[in-house]
Amino acid sequence: MTNLKAEDKSFYESTLREAKKKIEIIDATIEEELARVKETIANLQEQKKAVRQIYDGACVILGARNEFEEEEDKSGE
């Protein structure tokens, strides 16, 4: 470590503390946003599953081809 004047050392120690606080705040914000996004995705997946059941049922009743099943069959090959 270089020899710093007391004033310089105090400045850098203060800078270090403030930067650490900001990093911790940013990390916490990232975690909050990730949790929010994960919840949104889970909700959308549940909505999609419910609508997909309606779509599948309508295809069966109408005797129509189910595009989503065809896409799943192609991707599963």
The first five atom37 places (N, CA, C, CB, O) and aatype in JSON, in Angstrom:
{
  "aatype": [12, 16, 2, 10, 11, 0, 6, 3, 11, 15, 13, 18, 6, 15, 16, 10, 1, 6, 0, 11, 11, 11, 9, 6, 9, 9, 3, 0, 16, 9, 6, 6, 6, 10, 0, 1, 19, 11, 6, 16, 9, 0, 2, 10, 5, 6, 5, 11, 11, 0, 19, 1, 5, 9, 18, 3, 7, 0, 4, 19, 9, 10, 7, 0, 1, 2, 6, 13, 6, 6, 6, 6, 3, 11, 15, 7, 6],
  "atom_mask": [
    [1, 1, 1, 1, 1],
    [1, 1, 1, 1, 1],
    [1, 1, 1, 1, 1],
    [1, 1, 1, 1, 1],
    [1, 1, 1, 1, 1],
    [1, 1, 1, 1, 1],
    [1, 1, 1, 1, 1],
    [1, 1, 1, 1, 1],
    [1, 1, 1, 1, 1],
    [1, 1, 1, 1, 1],
    [1, 1, 1, 1, 1],
    [1, 1, 1, 1, 1],
    [1, 1, 1, 1, 1],
    [1, 1, 1, 1, 1],
    [1, 1, 1, 1, 1],
    [1, 1, 1, 1, 1],
    [1, 1, 1, 1, 1],
    [1, 1, 1, 1, 1],
    [1, 1, 1, 1, 1],
    [1, 1, 1, 1, 1],
    [1, 1, 1, 1, 1],
    [1, 1, 1, 1, 1],
    [1, 1, 1, 1, 1],
    [1, 1, 1, 1, 1],
    [1, 1, 1, 1, 1],
    [1, 1, 1, 1, 1],
    [1, 1, 1, 1, 1],
    [1, 1, 1, 1, 1],
    [1, 1, 1, 1, 1],
    [1, 1, 1, 1, 1],
    [1, 1, 1, 1, 1],
    [1, 1, 1, 1, 1],
    [1, 1, 1, 1, 1],
    [1, 1, 1, 1, 1],
    [1, 1, 1, 1, 1],
    [1, 1, 1, 1, 1],
    [1, 1, 1, 1, 1],
    [1, 1, 1, 1, 1],
    [1, 1, 1, 1, 1],
    [1, 1, 1, 1, 1],
    [1, 1, 1, 1, 1],
    [1, 1, 1, 1, 1],
    [1, 1, 1, 1, 1],
    [1, 1, 1, 1, 1],
    [1, 1, 1, 1, 1],
    [1, 1, 1, 1, 1],
    [1, 1, 1, 1, 1],
    [1, 1, 1, 1, 1],
    [1, 1, 1, 1, 1],
    [1, 1, 1, 1, 1],
    [1, 1, 1, 1, 1],
    [1, 1, 1, 1, 1],
    [1, 1, 1, 1, 1],
    [1, 1, 1, 1, 1],
    [1, 1, 1, 1, 1],
    [1, 1, 1, 1, 1],
    [1, 1, 1, 0, 1],
    [1, 1, 1, 1, 1],
    [1, 1, 1, 1, 1],
    [1, 1, 1, 1, 1],
    [1, 1, 1, 1, 1],
    [1, 1, 1, 1, 1],
    [1, 1, 1, 0, 1],
    [1, 1, 1, 1, 1],
    [1, 1, 1, 1, 1],
    [1, 1, 1, 1, 1],
    [1, 1, 1, 1, 1],
    [1, 1, 1, 1, 1],
    [1, 1, 1, 1, 1],
    [1, 1, 1, 1, 1],
    [1, 1, 1, 1, 1],
    [1, 1, 1, 1, 1],
    [1, 1, 1, 1, 1],
    [1, 1, 1, 1, 1],
    [1, 1, 1, 1, 1],
    [1, 1, 1, 0, 1],
    [1, 1, 1, 1, 1]
  ],
  "atom_positions": [
    [[0.86, -1.18, 0.0], [0.0, 0.0, 0.0], [0.89, 1.23, 0.0], [-0.97, 0.01, 1.23], [1.91, 1.29, 0.69]],
    [[0.48, 2.21, -0.79], [1.26, 3.44, -0.84], [0.99, 4.28, 0.4], [0.94, 4.24, -2.11], [-0.05, 4.15, 1.05]],
    [[1.93, 5.12, 0.7], [1.75, 6.03, 1.83], [0.87, 7.19, 1.39], [3.13, 6.55, 2.35], [1.22, 7.96, 0.5]],
    [[-0.27, 7.29, 2.04], [-1.22, 8.35, 1.71], [-1.27, 9.34, 2.85], [-2.63, 7.78, 1.43], [-1.08, 9.01, 4.02]],
    [[-1.54, 10.56, 2.47], [-1.78, 11.57, 3.49], [-3.09, 11.2, 4.18], [-1.83, 13.02, 2.87], [-3.94, 10.54, 3.58]],
    [[-3.26, 11.61, 5.4], [-4.46, 11.3, 6.17], [-5.71, 11.76, 5.43], [-4.39, 11.95, 7.56], [-6.72, 11.07, 5.41]],
    [[-5.62, 12.94, 4.83], [-6.76, 13.48, 4.1], [-7.12, 12.6, 2.89], [-6.46, 14.92, 3.63], [-8.29, 12.33, 2.64]],
    [[-6.09, 12.17, 2.15], [-6.32, 11.31, 0.99], [-6.87, 9.95, 1.42], [-5.02, 11.12, 0.2], [-7.79, 9.41, 0.8]],
    [[-6.29, 9.41, 2.49], [-6.76, 8.11, 2.99], [-8.23, 8.19, 3.39], [-5.9, 7.65, 4.18], [-9.0, 7.29, 3.08]],
    [[-8.59, 9.24, 4.06], [-9.98, 9.43, 4.49], [-10.9, 9.52, 3.28], [-10.1, 10.69, 5.35], [-11.99, 8.94, 3.27]],
    [[-10.47, 10.25, 2.25], [-11.26, 10.38, 1.03], [-11.51, 9.02, 0.4], [-10.55, 11.31, 0.04], [-12.64, 8.69, 0.06]],
    [[-10.45, 8.22, 0.23], [-10.59, 6.92, -0.42], [-11.39, 5.93, 0.43], [-9.22, 6.36, -0.72], [-12.11, 5.09, -0.12]],
    [[-11.26, 6.0, 1.73], [-12.06, 5.13, 2.6], [-13.54, 5.48, 2.48], [-11.59, 5.27, 4.07], [-14.4, 4.6, 2.44]],
    [[-13.82, 6.77, 2.43], [-15.2, 7.21, 2.26], [-15.75, 6.77, 0.9], [-15.29, 8.74, 2.41], [-16.88, 6.3, 0.8]],
    [[-14.94, 6.93, -0.13], [-15.32, 6.51, -1.48], [-15.6, 5.01, -1.51], [-14.21, 6.87, -2.5], [-16.57, 4.56, -2.12]],
    [[-14.76, 4.24, -0.86], [-14.92, 2.8, -0.79], [-16.24, 2.41, -0.12], [-13.75, 2.18, -0.04], [-16.96, 1.55, -0.62]],
    [[-16.55, 3.05, 1.0], [-17.79, 2.76, 1.71], [-19.01, 3.1, 0.86], [-17.84, 3.53, 3.03], [-19.96, 2.32, 0.77]],
    [[-18.99, 4.27, 0.24], [-20.12, 4.7, -0.58], [-20.31, 3.8, -1.79], [-19.92, 6.14, -1.04], [-21.44, 3.44, -2.12]],
    [[-19.22, 3.42, -2.44], [-19.32, 2.53, -3.6], [-19.88, 1.18, -3.18], [-17.93, 2.35, -4.27], [-20.71, 0.61, -3.89]],
    [[-19.46, 0.66, -2.03], [-19.96, -0.62, -1.53], [-21.46, -0.53, -1.26], [-19.21, -1.04, -0.26], [-22.2, -1.46, -1.6]],
    [[-21.92, 0.57, -0.65], [-23.35, 0.75, -0.39], [-24.14, 0.76, -1.69], [-23.59, 2.06, 0.38], [-25.19, 0.12, -1.79]],
    [[-23.63, 1.47, -2.68], [-24.33, 1.55, -3.97], [-24.4, 0.19, -4.64], [-23.63, 2.55, -4.9], [-25.43, -0.17, -5.22]],
    [[-23.31, -0.58, -4.56], [-23.3, -1.93, -5.14], [-24.34, -2.8, -4.46], [-21.9, -2.56, -5.02], [-25.07, -3.54, -5.12]],
    [[-24.43, -2.71, -3.13], [-25.41, -3.5, -2.39], [-26.84, -3.11, -2.75], [-25.19, -3.35, -0.88], [-27.72, -3.96, -2.85]],
    [[-27.07, -1.81, -2.94], [-28.4, -1.33, -3.34], [-28.76, -1.84, -4.73], [-28.46, 0.22, -3.3], [-29.88, -2.28, -4.97]],
    [[-27.8, -1.78, -5.63], [-28.02, -2.27, -6.99], [-28.29, -3.77, -6.98], [-26.81, -1.95, -7.9], [-29.2, -4.24, -7.67]],
    [[-27.52, -4.52, -6.21], [-27.74, -5.97, -6.11], [-29.14, -6.27, -5.59], [-26.69, -6.61, -5.2], [-29.81, -7.17, -6.1]],
    [[-29.57, -5.54, -4.59], [-30.91, -5.76, -4.03], [-31.99, -5.43, -5.07], [-31.12, -4.89, -2.76], [-32.98, -6.14, -5.18]],
    [[-31.78, -4.36, -5.82], [-32.73, -3.97, -6.86], [-32.8, -5.04, -7.95], [-32.34, -2.61, -7.47], [-33.88, -5.36, -8.44]],
    [[-31.66, -5.58, -8.32], [-31.63, -6.64, -9.32], [-32.43, -7.85, -8.83], [-30.17, -7.06, -9.63], [-33.22, -8.41, -9.59]],
    [[-32.23, -8.24, -7.59], [-32.95, -9.38, -7.04], [-34.46, -9.13, -7.02], [-32.45, -9.7, -5.61], [-35.24, -10.02, -7.33]],
    [[-34.86, -7.92, -6.66], [-36.29, -7.57, -6.66], [-36.88, -7.65, -8.06], [-36.5, -6.16, -6.08], [-37.97, -8.18, -8.25]],
    [[-36.16, -7.12, -9.03], [-36.64, -7.14, -10.41], [-36.71, -8.56, -10.95], [-35.73, -6.28, -11.31], [-37.66, -8.91, -11.64]],
    [[-35.71, -9.38, -10.62], [-35.74, -10.77, -11.06], [-36.94, -11.51, -10.48], [-34.44, -11.49, -10.66], [-37.6, -12.28, -11.18]],
    [[-37.22, -11.27, -9.23], [-38.38, -11.91, -8.59], [-39.68, -11.46, -9.27], [-38.42, -11.57, -7.08], [-40.57, -12.27, -9.49]],
    [[-39.76, -10.17, -9.58], [-40.96, -9.64, -10.25], [-41.12, -10.26, -11.64], [-40.87, -8.1, -10.36], [-42.23, -10.65, -12.02]],
    [[-40.04, -10.35, -12.38], [-40.09, -10.93, -13.73], [-40.46, -12.41, -13.67], [-38.74, -10.74, -14.45], [-41.25, -12.88, -14.48]],
    [[-39.88, -13.14, -12.71], [-40.2, -14.56, -12.58], [-41.68, -14.75, -12.26], [-39.35, -15.2, -11.48], [-42.32, -15.67, -12.77]],
    [[-42.23, -13.89, -11.43], [-43.65, -13.98, -11.1], [-44.51, -13.68, -12.33], [-44.0, -13.0, -9.95], [-45.5, -14.36, -12.58]],
    [[-44.12, -12.67, -13.09], [-44.86, -12.33, -14.31], [-44.82, -13.49, -15.3], [-44.27, -11.06, -14.96], [-45.85, -13.82, -15.9]],
    [[-43.66, -14.09, -15.47], [-43.54, -15.22, -16.4], [-44.4, -16.38, -15.93], [-42.06, -15.67, -16.52], [-45.08, -17.02, -16.74]],
    [[-44.39, -16.66, -14.64], [-45.22, -17.75, -14.11], [-46.7, -17.48, -14.37], [-44.96, -17.94, -12.59], [-47.43, -18.39, -14.75]],
    [[-47.13, -16.26, -14.16], [-48.53, -15.9, -14.42], [-48.88, -16.06, -15.9], [-48.8, -14.46, -13.96], [-49.94, -16.58, -16.24]],
    [[-47.99, -15.61, -16.76], [-48.23, -15.74, -18.19], [-48.27, -17.2, -18.63], [-47.15, -14.99, -18.98], [-49.08, -17.58, -19.47]],
    [[-47.41, -18.02, -18.05], [-47.42, -19.44, -18.39], [-48.73, -20.1, -17.97], [-46.23, -20.16, -17.73], [-49.27, -20.94, -18.69]],
    [[-49.24, -19.72, -16.81], [-50.52, -20.27, -16.36], [-51.66, -19.82, -17.27], [-50.81, -19.84, -14.91], [-52.54, -20.61, -17.61]],
    [[-51.64, -18.55, -17.68], [-52.66, -18.05, -18.61], [-52.58, -18.79, -19.93], [-52.49, -16.54, -18.83], [-53.6, -19.17, -20.51]],
    [[-51.36, -18.99, -20.42], [-51.17, -19.68, -21.69], [-51.69, -21.11, -21.59], [-49.68, -19.68, -22.09], [-52.34, -21.59, -22.52]],
    [[-51.41, -21.78, -20.48], [-51.87, -23.16, -20.31], [-53.4, -23.22, -20.33], [-51.33, -23.75, -18.99], [-53.98, -24.11, -20.95]],
    [[-54.04, -22.27, -19.66], [-55.51, -22.25, -19.62], [-56.09, -21.99, -21.01], [-56.0, -21.18, -18.63], [-57.03, -22.66, -21.42]],
    [[-55.54, -21.03, -21.72], [-56.04, -20.71, -23.06], [-55.74, -21.85, -24.02], [-55.4, -19.39, -23.57], [-56.53, -22.13, -24.92]],
    [[-54.61, -22.51, -23.82], [-54.26, -23.65, -24.68], [-55.28, -24.78, -24.52], [-52.83, -24.16, -24.35], [-55.63, -25.44, -25.5]],
    [[-55.74, -25.0, -23.3], [-56.76, -26.03, -23.08], [-58.05, -25.69, -23.82], [-57.05, -26.2, -21.57], [-58.7, -26.56, -24.4]],
    [[-58.41, -24.41, -23.8], [-59.6, -23.96, -24.54], [-59.4, -24.18, -26.03], [-59.89, -22.46, -24.24], [-60.29, -24.68, -26.72]],
    [[-58.23, -23.8, -26.54], [-57.92, -23.96, -27.95], [-57.95, -25.43, -28.36], [-56.53, -23.36, -28.26], [-58.57, -25.79, -29.37]],
    [[-57.3, -26.28, -27.57], [-57.27, -27.71, -27.87], [-58.68, -28.28, -27.91], [-56.42, -28.46, -26.84], [-59.03, -29.06, -28.79]],
    [[-59.5, -27.88, -26.94], [-60.89, -28.35, -26.9], [-61.68, -27.9, -28.1], [0.0, 0.0, 0.0], [-62.45, -28.68, -28.67]],
    [[-61.5, -26.66, -28.51], [-62.21, -26.13, -29.68], [-61.79, -26.89, -30.94], [-61.95, -24.62, -29.85], [-62.62, -27.16, -31.81]],
    [[-60.51, -27.23, -31.04], [-60.04, -28.0, -32.2], [-60.72, -29.36, -32.25], [-58.51, -28.17, -32.15], [-61.13, -29.82, -33.31]],
    [[-60.83, -30.0, -31.09], [-61.47, -31.32, -31.03], [-62.93, -31.21, -31.43], [-61.34, -31.93, -29.61], [-63.41, -32.0, -32.24]],
    [[-63.64, -30.25, -30.87], [-65.07, -30.09, -31.15], [-65.31, -29.79, -32.63], [-65.66, -28.97, -30.29], [-66.24, -30.32, -33.23]],
    [[-64.45, -28.95, -33.21], [-64.62, -28.55, -34.62], [-63.97, -29.53, -35.59], [-64.04, -27.17, -34.85], [-64.21, -29.47, -36.79]],
    [[-63.16, -30.43, -35.06], [-62.43, -31.33, -35.95], [-61.36, -30.6, -36.74], [0.0, 0.0, 0.0], [-60.97, -31.03, -37.83]],
    [[-60.9, -29.49, -36.19], [-59.89, -28.67, -36.87], [-58.49, -29.14, -36.49], [-60.07, -27.17, -36.51], [-58.26, -29.73, -35.44]],
    [[-57.56, -28.85, -37.39], [-56.19, -29.21, -37.08], [-55.66, -28.3, -35.99], [-55.3, -29.12, -38.33], [-56.0, -27.12, -35.92]],
    [[-54.83, -28.86, -35.14], [-54.26, -28.12, -34.01], [-52.82, -27.74, -34.36], [-54.32, -28.96, -32.69], [-51.91, -28.56, -34.29]],
    [[-52.65, -26.49, -34.73], [-51.33, -26.0, -35.14], [-50.28, -26.16, -34.04], [-51.42, -24.54, -35.55], [-49.11, -26.44, -34.32]],
    [[-50.7, -25.99, -32.81], [-49.74, -26.07, -31.71], [-49.24, -27.49, -31.51], [-50.38, -25.55, -30.42], [-48.06, -27.7, -31.22]],
    [[-50.13, -28.47, -31.65], [-49.68, -29.87, -31.53], [-48.74, -30.22, -32.66], [-50.89, -30.83, -31.53], [-47.77, -30.95, -32.47]],
    [[-49.04, -29.7, -33.87], [-48.16, -29.96, -35.02], [-46.77, -29.38, -34.78], [-48.76, -29.36, -36.31], [-45.77, -30.01, -35.09]],
    [[-46.73, -28.18, -34.23], [-45.43, -27.55, -33.94], [-44.68, -28.34, -32.88], [-45.64, -26.1, -33.47], [-43.46, -28.49, -32.97]],
    [[-45.4, -28.84, -31.86], [-44.77, -29.64, -30.82], [-44.24, -30.95, -31.39], [-45.75, -29.92, -29.68], [-43.16, -31.41, -31.01]],
    [[-45.0, -31.55, -32.31], [-44.57, -32.8, -32.93], [-43.28, -32.57, -33.73], [-45.68, -33.37, -33.84], [-42.35, -33.38, -33.69]],
    [[-43.23, -31.46, -34.45], [-42.04, -31.16, -35.26], [-40.83, -30.89, -34.36], [-42.3, -29.93, -36.17], [-39.72, -31.35, -34.65]],
    [[-41.03, -30.16, -33.29], [-39.89, -29.83, -32.41], [-39.47, -31.03, -31.58], [-40.25, -28.66, -31.49], [-38.34, -31.08, -31.11]],
    [[-40.37, -32.01, -31.39], [-40.05, -33.19, -30.6], [-39.31, -34.26, -31.39], [0.0, 0.0, 0.0], [-38.78, -35.22, -30.82]],
    [[-39.27, -34.09, -32.7], [-38.61, -35.1, -33.55], [-37.11, -35.02, -33.45], [-39.02, -34.94, -35.02], [-36.4, -35.79, -34.09]]
  ]
}
